[in-house]
Amino acid sequence: MKRAILMIVCLCMMCSAAFAEETIELNWEQIGTEEVATQGEFQALEIPDVCTVNFWIPSVLNAVDTSVIEGPFKPTALYTSEDDTYGVAVFLNEIGSLEEYVSLMETQAGGSNFRNVTVNGVDCIGYEVAENDMECLIYPVTENIIVTFSCTPLNGDEDWDLTKGAIFASIQPGQ
């Protein structure tokens, strides 16, 4: 049963551009069974003076110290498998507007297959960056603050595709 529900989530995230007009609905309550939840832990990203964003990371991914990463695209949090085959990078960005950011991701970062996604009641935008082998989700926190979740590889094995779906479905405002 768990596998079937996760497969549905995964298939929704992988919808083709032909269905980009439709909004994909992801909800942790539908897939976050106790069995799934115990296969990882919720992490909290605190955004000072704004809120906390919670998200689930599977136990097969380990936190990486981001203080050693330099450059303009430094993630706020990073999780990878022991062999670096699978990973999740979390970016906290202040933006001018969501429309400008999406345009920038399309024109400058090579983003494609943009789609509307509702995650636990929050309107988000999913997209892919094939050149960097990533599937991403933009989670708006305020009008000018977003959290972007980037999962790599874009196309992994069946278990990875299910795991990506669970990670995206888990994103929610903190209590």
C-alpha positions as CSV (number, residue, x, y, z in Angstrom):
1,M,0.0,0.0,0.0
2,K,2.8,2.4,1.0
3,R,4.6,1.7,-2.3
4,A,1.4,2.3,-4.3
5,I,0.8,5.7,-2.7
6,L,4.4,6.8,-3.1
7,M,4.3,5.7,-6.7
8,I,1.2,7.9,-7.3
9,V,3.1,10.9,-5.7
10,C,6.1,10.1,-7.9
11,L,4.1,9.9,-11.1
12,C,2.4,13.2,-10.3
13,M,5.8,14.9,-9.9
14,M,7.0,13.4,-13.2
15,C,4.0,14.7,-15.2
16,S,4.8,15.8,-18.7
17,A,4.7,19.4,-19.9
18,A,1.4,18.6,-21.6
19,F,-0.2,18.5,-18.2
20,A,1.5,21.7,-16.9
21,E,-1.8,23.5,-16.8
22,E,-3.1,21.2,-14.1
23,T,-2.1,21.6,-10.5
24,I,-0.4,18.6,-8.9
25,E,-1.5,18.0,-5.3
26,L,1.0,16.6,-2.8
27,N,0.0,15.9,0.8
28,W,2.1,14.4,3.5
29,E,-1.0,13.1,5.4
30,Q,-1.8,10.9,2.4
31,I,1.6,9.2,2.3
32,G,3.3,10.0,5.6
33,T,2.4,6.8,7.3
34,E,4.2,5.9,10.5
35,E,6.2,3.3,8.5
36,V,7.4,6.0,6.0
37,A,8.0,8.6,8.7
38,T,10.2,6.2,10.7
39,Q,12.5,5.7,7.6
40,G,13.8,9.2,8.1
41,E,13.5,12.4,10.2
42,F,11.9,15.7,9.9
43,Q,14.3,18.6,9.6
44,A,13.5,22.2,10.5
45,L,14.7,25.2,8.5
46,E,14.3,28.3,10.7
47,I,13.8,31.5,8.8
48,P,14.5,34.3,11.4
49,D,11.6,36.6,12.0
50,V,9.5,34.7,9.5
51,C,8.7,31.1,10.2
52,T,10.1,27.5,10.2
53,V,9.8,25.1,7.2
54,N,9.8,21.4,8.1
55,F,10.7,18.7,5.6
56,W,11.4,15.0,5.8
57,I,14.8,13.5,4.9
58,P,15.3,9.7,4.6
59,S,17.8,8.1,6.8
60,V,19.8,6.9,3.8
61,L,20.9,10.6,3.3
62,N,23.4,12.2,5.6
63,A,23.7,15.9,6.4
64,V,26.8,17.6,4.9
65,D,28.5,20.5,6.5
66,T,27.7,23.4,4.2
67,S,30.2,25.8,5.9
68,V,32.9,24.4,3.7
69,I,31.1,25.2,0.5
70,E,31.9,28.4,-1.2
71,G,30.4,30.3,-4.0
72,P,27.2,32.1,-4.9
73,F,25.1,28.9,-5.0
74,K,25.8,27.7,-1.5
75,P,22.9,25.6,-0.1
76,T,21.4,26.2,3.3
77,A,21.3,22.5,3.9
78,L,22.7,19.5,2.0
79,Y,22.0,15.8,2.3
80,T,23.7,13.1,0.3
81,S,24.0,9.3,0.2
82,E,27.3,7.8,1.3
83,D,28.4,7.3,-2.4
84,D,27.1,10.8,-3.4
85,T,24.7,9.2,-5.9
86,Y,21.6,10.8,-4.4
87,G,21.2,14.2,-2.8
88,V,18.9,16.9,-1.6
89,A,20.1,20.6,-1.5
90,V,18.0,23.2,0.2
91,F,18.4,26.8,-0.7
92,L,16.9,29.8,1.0
93,N,16.6,32.8,-1.2
94,E,15.3,36.4,-1.1
95,I,13.8,37.3,-4.4
96,G,12.2,40.3,-6.2
97,S,9.2,38.3,-7.2
98,L,8.3,34.7,-7.9
99,E,7.7,35.4,-11.6
100,E,11.1,37.0,-11.9
101,Y,12.7,34.0,-10.2
102,V,10.9,31.5,-12.3
103,S,12.0,33.4,-15.4
104,L,15.6,33.4,-14.2
105,M,15.5,29.7,-13.5
106,E,14.2,29.1,-17.1
107,T,16.6,31.5,-18.9
108,Q,19.8,31.3,-16.8
109,A,19.6,27.9,-15.1
110,G,18.1,25.9,-17.9
111,G,14.9,25.0,-16.1
112,S,12.1,23.3,-18.0
113,N,8.9,21.4,-17.5
114,F,7.6,24.0,-15.0
115,R,4.4,22.9,-13.3
116,N,2.0,24.1,-10.6
117,V,2.2,22.0,-7.4
118,T,0.3,22.4,-4.2
119,V,2.2,20.9,-1.3
120,N,0.2,20.6,1.9
121,G,-2.0,23.5,0.9
122,V,0.9,25.8,-0.3
123,D,1.1,26.8,-4.0
124,C,4.5,25.9,-5.2
125,I,6.3,25.5,-8.6
126,G,8.1,22.3,-9.7
127,Y,10.6,22.2,-12.5
128,E,13.6,20.2,-13.8
129,V,17.1,21.2,-14.7
130,A,18.1,18.3,-17.0
131,E,21.6,19.7,-17.6
132,N,22.3,19.5,-13.8
133,D,20.3,16.3,-13.4
134,M,17.9,17.8,-10.8
135,E,14.3,18.0,-10.0
136,C,13.4,21.1,-8.0
137,L,10.5,22.5,-6.1
138,I,10.1,26.2,-5.2
139,Y,8.3,26.6,-1.9
140,P,7.2,30.3,-1.3
141,V,7.4,31.4,2.3
142,T,6.6,35.0,1.8
143,E,6.2,37.3,-1.3
144,N,10.0,37.7,-1.4
145,I,11.4,34.6,0.4
146,I,11.5,31.1,-1.1
147,V,13.0,27.8,-0.2
148,T,14.0,25.7,-3.1
149,F,14.5,21.9,-2.8
150,S,16.7,20.3,-5.4
151,C,16.9,16.6,-5.7
152,T,19.5,14.7,-7.8
153,P,19.5,12.6,-9.8
154,L,16.5,13.7,-11.9
155,N,15.8,10.1,-13.0
156,G,17.0,7.5,-10.5
157,D,15.8,4.1,-9.8
158,E,12.2,3.4,-8.6
159,D,13.1,3.8,-4.9
160,W,14.7,7.2,-5.5
161,D,11.8,8.4,-7.5
162,L,9.5,7.4,-4.6
163,T,11.8,9.0,-2.1
164,K,11.8,12.3,-4.0
165,G,8.0,12.3,-4.0
166,A,8.0,11.7,-0.3
167,I,10.5,14.5,0.3
168,F,8.5,17.0,-1.7
169,A,5.2,15.9,-0.2
170,S,6.6,16.4,3.3
171,I,7.4,20.1,3.0
172,Q,5.2,22.2,5.3
173,P,5.2,25.2,7.6
174,G,6.4,24.5,11.1
175,Q,4.2,24.7,14.1
